[in-house]
Amino acid sequence: MNDRKASPELLTDFSPHWPLDPSVILLNHGSFGACPRVVLETQRAWRDRMERDPVQFFKRDLESLLDEARNVLAAFIGGDPSQMAFVPNTTTGVNAVLRSLPFRPGDELLTTNHAYDACRNALEFVAVQTGAKVVTADIPFPLRSPGQVLDAVLDSVTPKTRLALIDHVTSSTGLIFPVQELLHELEARRVDALVDGAHAPGMLPVNLRDLGAAYYVGNCHKWLCAPKGAAFLYVRKDRQSRVRPLAISHGANSSRKDRSRFHLEFDWTGTQDPSAWLAVPEAIRFLGSILPGGWPAVRERNRALALEGRQVLCHALEVPLPCPNSMIGSLAGIPLPAVQVGVSDEPWTHDPLQEALYAAHRIEVPVSPWPKPPRRLLRISAHLYNHSAHYESLARALTELLAS
């Protein structure tokens, strides 16, 4: 076991701010996030207001309330609110873009072998519908440097490439891709990029104006700790005329001139509960108030904890660090010993080791096949309710279970 001493800040317990089960060690923030009590209270207040007078809320108040929330989020992620719309999750935003664009037979849709399964499925669906072809750039893991990501993606671009679906932070392996460099090189090749930024807001300092992607989608319920159902779609102004929501509603034939078609369509796709979107500003405010250094300190603390946890686990498992520290944010994938039986390649099927960790040790951490059975990865997350002892507990449990 690693005998290095963690810094006092990484030992601090911020968990009372979250309504989490104290008997469970949650090391899987990356899947669904976790919402603090005060943010949930804010969401309840929005719901109470909505139910007190639904007509007033939806018909008279909602547009301006969405604008206010969107302005706060835009300021946080360095974006233009006129180019942003709220969506329920990143998968919905990715689908909206992919199913709006006019692909043709022979067009190539580029992605990587680290793409999120749901988004990969959306690419495949659109390819079948339009006659386009999905091209996969193979990026190794473990890997030595971000340059391997750049080389793999750019070597896969051809004159037929029409769109590249690129992760900002990969879900399965927890890698920070060199998105700025990728976007610059793809732009030079006249290839639009759709960035899957599901994990980036709140984990990394995001500036959408600087990135300049044609399309960017990010979650607010993960590292921003907003309620479930809060995400955003960012569409560059010169691409907005192409993109429509998955549900076509009243905005499609609106004659209004006081709002953009983009907002008229995306802000109202039918009656739904918008309280998660309206609670995003409180999530940004509250998380930024926990540490004296604000959001930069939150990101730094979570990254330091993820690196600490990764070091502890790699030491216990006697495996080398699978990527440079520079490619880690608040997620970290760790290769596990291969097994010959009992591992499914179905993304939503829990690995037997994952189930054993939960059943015997009350540790919630994902284990998944990578790149396919029998090879597999364990992925840890780090947020403010986690501390160093959690990763020590996981290391002891893994050592015990893998030896049995």
Secondary structure, 3 states (H helix, E strand, C coil): CCCCCCCHHHHCCCHHHCCCCCCCEECCHHHHCCCCHHHHHHHHHHHHHHHHCHHHHHHHHHHHHHHHHHHHHHHHCCCCHHHEEEECCHHHHHHHHHCCCCCCCCCEEEEECCCCHHHHHHHHHHHHHHCCEEEEECCCCCCCCCHHHHHHHHCCCCCCEEEEEEECECCCCCEECCHHHHHHHHHHCCCEEEEEECCCECCECCCHHHHCCCEEEEECCCCCCCCCCCEEEEECHHHHHHCCCCCCCHHHHCCCCCCCHHHHHHCCCCCCCCHHHHCHHHHHHHHHHHCCCHHHHHHHHHHHHHHHHHHHHHHHHCCCCCCCHHHECCEEEEEECCCCCCCCCCCCCCCHHHHHHHHHHCEECCEEECCCCCCEEEEEECCCCCCHHHHHHHHHHHHHHHHC
